[in-house]
């Protein structure tokens, strides 16, 4: 096995790829063995702390329960989570079978008995959807048909379930934290977990995209308004996450009422991350913001 340095050469990558050698990666206090896969992103093999890991650490101190990762892709969030040496369990959802299969390999090879990844899409209704993707492990794959009108994509039929139904059938006791990265389908995911959000009051980290250059902005505004209304009806407040230029630390959490309705650009590509907080727990955000301020000043 090989542990790659952060600035590993293309030669080492090609060498490991040719011989299919697994790679050891130090993730916090945990050493993981990662299967070398043609579709695996290189950043998994040279994991380092990021703003998301930083914020998970602050919020996970404030709430116990299952960590739910909706849109797990190839395991980026799983690695962040494991780096925190958390006491709870992890449940991931990834509709792309190629990606979910890789995560399952990681879980199996490392005997991560507290972790599970299901090859499922979450939505507002049980049934089947088309996953549109450009490549086999496309991190921008989406079930929203017109999200990127000019992008050449290929459909794959996938099963879809409501999270609230799974809570009952899987006998999940309490959800403490939810991460959602589903390329425009966040409204449907949240609709399918309304009962859980009302009962367990977890923190929700969610990516809300800007519009593609060929997308109708009025549709974007309508979609965002529906999401805002849903969160308001559930008693959740919206905070935008502001990061430093290196994307290593969170600078502040800014409370907003409406999502910015604009086209995606290089200038705003990092302004798409939010945390939804139960309104009765806003004092926790104040405490976390105070910690962030001390870190920024030091």
Secondary structure, 3 states (H helix, E strand, C coil): CECCCCCCCHHHHHHHHHHCCCEEEEECCEEEEECCCCCCCHHHHCCCCCHHHHHHHHHHCCCCCEEEEECCCCCHHHHHHHHCCCCCCEEEECCCHHHHHHHHHHHHHCCCCCEEEECCEECCCCEEEEEEECCCCCCCCECCCCCCCCCCCEEEEEEEECHHHHHHHCCCCCEEEEEECCCCCHHHHHHCCHHHHHHHCCEEEEECCCECCCCCHHHHHHHHHHHHHHHHHCCEEEEEEEECCCCCCEEEEEEECCCCCCECCCCCCCCCEEEEEEHHHHHHHHHHHHHHHHHHHC
